[in-house]
Amino acid sequence: MASLVTSDADLLLLAKPQFEVGPDRVGRNGIVRSHEARRDALLAVTRSIYTSGLAIKDIMPSVITGGGGNREYVVWAKPEQPGLWDEDTARDNVQEIIRRSTNDSQDPARLAPWPSGSSGVDRRVHRATRPTRHRG
């Protein structure tokens, strides 16, 4: 994937666990209810992004749910040397994102950034993904 974009590109990818977990782990009406299934799906997506030559800069729950209430995730990636993959650390990071995304009182725009070892995450990405309130 990294070879398809310029070196200064920013990619915003939508991870949809309902298409990653397989039919045996999708509940009625296509809803992924299991935290473990969501974790496994998001971990597989992050692993695939890594092996595609992209560095993950941040992951956050989408403020818009998928059809039927499926929880989906926005991944910010760049075509950079992604560093060393550590399965245990990635699993822990994904588990924390899943845990926070299922706490309905938690503002998804205030989640901690994906710990990529880079020199910080541009927090404007979070502000840009917040829903706009229209005054009428």
Order of alpha helices (4+ residues) and beta strands (2+ residues): beta-alpha-beta-beta-alpha-alpha
